[in-house]
């Protein structure tokens, strides 16, 4: 149980520092404010689309294997 809490804490810490670094980097870019919003959001949207695609194909694959076992 302690190991699970430690892993959760480490994961959260990595995400916090990663998020802070990400937004500090994009805040420092010398771009017009209109472009800065798009440049900041596009990588997040790409990551979300990749994650959703991964979850879709993972669930699709697990359903195929469970149907074959029946």
C-alpha positions in Angstrom: 0.0 0.0 0.0 2.8 2.4 0.8 4.5 1.7 -2.5 1.3 2.5 -4.4 1.0 5.8 -2.5 4.7 6.6 -3.2 4.2 5.8 -6.9 1.1 8.1 -7.0 3.0 10.9 -5.3 6.0 10.5 -7.8 3.6 10.5 -10.7 1.8 13.6 -9.5 5.1 15.4 -8.9 6.3 14.6 -12.4 3.1 15.9 -13.9 3.2 19.1 -11.8 6.8 19.9 -12.8 6.1 18.9 -16.4 3.1 21.2 -16.6 4.9 24.1 -15.0 7.9 23.7 -17.4 5.6 23.4 -20.4 3.7 26.6 -19.6 6.8 28.5 -18.6 8.4 27.5 -21.9 5.4 28.7 -24.0 5.0 31.8 -21.9 8.5 32.8 -22.7 8.0 32.6 -26.5 8.0 36.0 -28.2 4.9 35.5 -30.3 1.7 37.5 -30.8 -0.9 36.6 -28.2 -3.2 35.1 -30.8 -0.6 32.6 -32.0 0.6 31.9 -28.5 -2.7 30.4 -27.5 -2.7 28.1 -30.5 0.9 27.1 -30.1 0.2 26.2 -26.5 -2.9 24.2 -27.1 -2.0 22.2 -30.2 0.5 19.8 -28.4 -2.1 19.2 -25.7 -4.8 18.4 -28.3 -2.4 16.0 -30.1 -1.5 14.2 -26.9 -5.2 13.9 -26.0 -6.1 12.5 -29.5 -3.2 10.0 -29.2 -4.3 8.9 -25.7 -7.9 8.4 -26.9 -6.8 6.5 -29.9 -4.6 4.3 -27.7 -7.5 3.6 -25.3 -9.8 2.8 -28.2 -7.5 0.3 -29.8 -6.5 -1.2 -26.5 -10.2 -1.8 -25.6 -10.9 -3.1 -29.1 -8.0 -5.6 -28.9 -9.1 -6.8 -25.4 -12.7 -7.4 -26.6 -11.4 -9.5 -29.5 -9.3 -11.6 -27.2 -12.0 -12.1 -24.7 -14.5 -13.1 -27.5 -12.0 -15.7 -28.7 -11.7 -17.2 -25.3 -15.4 -17.8 -25.0 
